[in-house]
Amino acid sequence: MTDSYNVVAELDVPFGPEGAESALEPIAEYSGAVGRSDLGYTEIVFTLPATSLRQATTTALAVLHSYTWTVRSLRVLTTEDYDREVGTSETALLSVQETAHRLGMTRQRVQQLIAAHELPAIKIGSTWAIREAHVPQAAAKSTTTARAKRVKTAASGGGEKAAKRGGGETVTKRAATAGKTPATATARKRKSA
């Protein structure tokens, strides 16, 4: 009796969009997907038909032999166990556009986060997919990062174009666009001086 097995292999190469295409080629016929492992390396997942775990592992090793990169780790398990482990029935995959909408940012910004390894994503064919469970984490990280950048910018004197306001006070455009009027920002600056 033939069963379905999933192979999860981590390759000894940092994950990046450029390498994802070449990592996907050898496993394309096995419903393969490429993504970033928890350690930041390239992780490939593919499905094999086999009559036993031994046969699935032997076939997986033969497929992995076609890669020029070293295999860092390898897991072979039944598709049923794999689905249960990753919660496929509970975890939806989102497109880049859906993720952008949920995060309140542009599609291009989501792609930048994927390229910068700040948002875990899976390459399926030529399309990036994001696990729904990663979206809240990305939103929290994005908010924290944006807040840290604002604090750093404010502490360093702005570094952006500035406009002169009455009395020689300088107000950055960031302060003006952060929901504060230039007059409010100037009054706060005078009060703190």
Buried (B, 14 or more C-beta within 10 A) or exposed (E): EEBBBBBBBBBEBEBBEEBBEBBBEBBEEBBBBBBBBEEEBBBBBBBBEBEEEEBBBEBBBEBBEEBEBEBBEEBBBBBEEBBEEBEEEEEBBBBBEBBBBBBEBEBEBBBEBBBEEEBBBBBBEEEBBBBBEBBEEBBEBBEEEEEEEEEEBBEEEBEEEBEEBEEEBBBBEBBBEEEBEBEEBBEEBEEEE
